[in-house]
């Protein structure tokens, strides 16, 4: 845009860009000759200077606010990074506490055994577990007294899920660990029957057991005292939690 600036009482022709300034009309004696073909906006230097100061102050104010925003963004990024680290620590702590709780739960089951494949007496299923266990003890030649050796025997799950083809399992809790081990050591005598005896695992370890035994590279897996013994690539490993699977290079779902 072309304009005129009055300097020391004379008018000079210059080219400039107007940002937010309004043109100021001079006196007729200061105007350019009428034969000029281009229409000009005329401004005095005295009026131009305050406008430039205003623009400069506006830019400085914007830069100051921008610096404040940048500082705030940097602060938020630091806080976010600290929160991520704290979140990782909390996850590790909760994972450790979860496995500690599972270990305590498993330890509390050390006097238990699970018995599966026992036909259900539908007439008196709720109290047939103890009687069935005593029958199994007789077959295994293990002297067992219901009063002195057993704390409690009960069926698993809901009664509605029991069928003749798939009876509910039985959990037996013994007074002593020694008596419980007699059943574990003699359970091989039940081979060839529909009945099997196994250790009572926590839901977490039972799920882990089923996951491991289906893995293509696992050769063998068995349970002893709540621990999973795994044969993997011609080596034996002890597994207590999913964290131990990293030693076996097994992905955890």
N, C-alpha and C positions, 0 to 999 in steps of 0.2 A: 504494500500500500504506500502511496506517495503522500508526503505531508510537508508542511512548512513550519519552521521554528524561528521565532523572533529572538535574535541575539544582538544586544547592544543597540537596539533601535532599528536594526535592519532585518530583512527577511531573507533567509537562505532556503534553497530547495534541497531536500534530502529524501532518501528512501528509508523507511523504518516499518516495523510491525507493531501495530497497536494491540495490546492484550485486553486490558479492561478499562482503558482511558477514553474519556469522551472528548471529541474535538472541541476546541475553543475558537470561536470566530473573533478575528482581530478587527481593528478599525478599518474603514474603507481605504484610508491612505496607506495602510500596510498590506492590502490585498495585492496579489499579482496582477499583471495586465490582463484585460479581458480577452485578449487574443489567444490565451493558453487554452488548448483543446481539452486538456484533462482536468476534470474536477478534483480539486485538492481539499483535503482536510487539514486545517491549520491548528497548531497548538503552540502555546508559549512554553519556554523552558521552565519558567517558574511553576507552571501547573504540571509539567511532566515529572519533575523531581519528586514531589510527594507521592505520586502514583507508583513510582519505582520503589520507594521506601516501603509502601504498603505491600507490594508484591514480594519484596525481599523478606519482610516480616512474616508474611503468610508462608513462604517457602521454609523459613527457619522454624516456624511453628510445626509445620508438617514433618520436617526432619527430626525435630525433637520428639514428636509423638511416635514416629517410626522407630527411633532408637528405644523408646520405652516399650513398644510392642516387641521388638527384637529381644530385649532383655527379658521380657515376660515369657516369650516363647522358649528362650534358653532355660529359664528357671523351670518351666513346665516339663521340658524334655528331661532335665536332671531329676525332677520329682518322679516322672514316669519311669525312668531307668531304675531309680531306687525302689519303686513299688514292684517292678518286675523281679528284681533280685529278692525282695522280701517275699513275693509270691512263690518263687522257686524254693526258698528256704522253708516256707510253710508247707508246701507240697511234700518236700522231703521229710519234714517232721511228721506230717500226718501219715505218710507212707510207713515210716518207722513205727509209729504208734499203732497203726493198723496191723502190722505184722506182729508186734508185741502182743496185741490183744488176741490175734489168731493163735499165737503160740501158747498163751495162757488157756485159751479155750481148748486147744488140743491136749494140753497137759491135764486139764480137768476131765478128759475122756479116757485117761490111761487105764481105768478099771473097766472100760466098756468093750463090748464086742457087738458086731452086727451080724445077724443071722438072716439069710435070705432063702427063699424057696420052701419055707415051712407051710404046708397046707393049712388053710384057715378053717377053724370050726365055726361056721356061721351062726350056730345056735348060741355059742358063748365066746365069741371072738375076743371080747375085751379082756377076759381073764385066762385065755388059753395059752398065752405066751410062756408063762412060767411052767405050765404042765408040759408043753412041747420041749422046752429047754431041758427039763429033767429027763425026758425021753431020749434026747440027743446025748446028754451026759452019760446015760446008761449004755448007749451004743458005743461011745468012745471010752468006756471003762474009766470014767472020772467020777469018783464019789462026790456027790453034790447034795448039800442040804439046803432046802429053800429058805430056812430061817437063818442059818448061820453063814451061808455063802453068798446069798443074793440080797442086793439092796432093792432093786426094782427091775421088772421086765415088762415091756410094753410094745405094742405095735406102732409102726411109723405111719404118718400121714392120716388121711381121713378114711373112715370106714366105707364111705361110698365108692372109693377108688379100688376097693378090694374085689378081685375076681378069682375064680378057681384056677384060671390059667396064670394069673399074675397076682399072687397073694402079697399083702403088705409085709415088709421086712420087720424084724424084731430087734430091739435094742435091749441088751442085758447089761446091767451094772452090778459088778461083784463087790463084795466087802473088801477083798484083798486083790492086789495086783498078781500075786502068785497064783491064785485060783484062775484068774482070767487067762494067764499065760498057759495053763494046762490045756485050755480049749484051743488056743492059737497053735500050740505045738502038735496037737493031735487032730487038727482039722483035715489033714490029708486022708484020714481014714474015711472021710465022707465023699471022696472021689467016686464017681459013678452013680451018685444019687442027685436028686434035685436040690439038695441043701448045701449051702456054702457058708463058711464063717470068715469074717474079715474084721479088720480093725475099724473102729468108729472114727471117721475123719470129720473134721469141720467142713462146712459147705465150701469154703475157699479151697481147701486142700483136695476135697473130692473132685471139684471142678478142674483143678490143676492136674490131678491124676488122670482123669479122662482125656484131658487135652494132650498130655505127654504120651500116653500109650497109643494114641492114634497118629502120632508123628511118624513120618516115613523113615526117618533116620534113627529112631529109637528101637533098639533090639529087644530090650526087656525092661520091665518096671515092676517093682513090688513095694509093699509098705511094711515097715517095721517100726514100732513105737512111735507112730505118727509121722515118720520120716519117709520120703519117697526115695528109693534107691533106683537109679536109672542107669542102664547100660546104653551108652551113646558112642558110636564110632569106636567100639572095642575098649572103652574106658567106663569105669563106674563113677557116678556122681551122686551126691546127696542133695536133695532138693527140699527146701522148706517153704519157699515162697516163689512168686513169679520173678523176683529179682535174681534168683539163682539160675534162671534159664539163660541169662546172658553169658554165663560160663559155658553153656552148651551151644551157644550161637543159634538159639531157637527164638524165633520171633514170637512176641506175646500179642495176642489179639486184644 
